[in-house]
Amino acid sequence: MTDRAKQYAIRPTLRAHSTLKRTEIIDKVANMISKRHKVDLENPDKVIIIEIFQVRFYTILCPSIAC
């Protein structure tokens, strides 16, 4: 397995939820990712999908082709 840096995108969706803001979620998740990985919204290697519905939180990491 290669250990090269990856490009990623964070895609949050909030439904029936008003406590957290979209930008707040993106910032918190991005701060947990190593700085060697870079954001690429157009052609990411990985996509982090975050779904928040009311008080439930779901997250999925997938290759960008599958998303």
C-alpha positions in Angstrom: 0.0 0.0 0.0 1.3 3.4 -0.9 1.7 6.2 1.6 1.4 9.1 -0.7 -0.5 12.3 0.1 -4.1 12.3 -1.0 -6.4 15.0 -2.2 -9.8 15.1 -0.5 -13.1 16.8 -0.3 -15.5 17.2 2.6 -19.2 17.2 1.7 -21.5 17.8 4.6 -25.3 17.7 4.4 -27.4 19.0 7.3 -31.2 18.3 7.5 -33.5 19.4 10.3 -30.4 20.5 12.2 -29.6 24.1 13.3 -26.9 23.6 16.1 -23.9 23.2 13.9 -23.1 25.2 10.8 -21.8 23.7 7.6 -18.5 25.6 7.7 -18.0 24.7 11.3 -18.2 21.0 10.4 -15.8 21.3 7.5 -13.3 23.2 9.7 -13.4 20.6 12.5 -13.0 17.6 10.1 -10.3 19.3 8.1 -8.3 20.0 11.3 -8.3 16.2 12.1 -6.6 15.4 8.7 -2.9 15.5 8.3 -1.6 18.7 6.6 0.2 16.6 4.0 -3.1 15.8 2.4 -4.6 18.6 0.4 -8.1 19.8 -0.4 -9.2 19.3 -4.0 -12.9 19.9 -4.5 -12.8 19.2 -8.3 -10.9 15.9 -8.5 -10.4 14.4 -5.0 -8.9 11.0 -4.3 -11.2 10.6 -1.4 -14.5 12.1 -0.5 -15.7 12.5 3.1 -19.5 12.5 3.2 -21.1 13.7 6.4 -24.8 13.5 6.9 -26.4 15.1 9.9 -30.2 14.6 10.4 -31.6 16.1 13.5 -29.3 14.7 16.2 -27.9 11.7 14.2 -24.5 11.9 12.6 -23.3 9.6 9.7 -20.0 9.7 7.9 -18.7 7.8 4.9 -15.2 7.8 3.3 -15.3 6.7 -0.3 -13.2 6.9 -3.4 -14.3 9.9 -5.5 -15.3 7.7 -8.4 -17.9 5.9 -6.3 -19.4 9.2 -5.0 
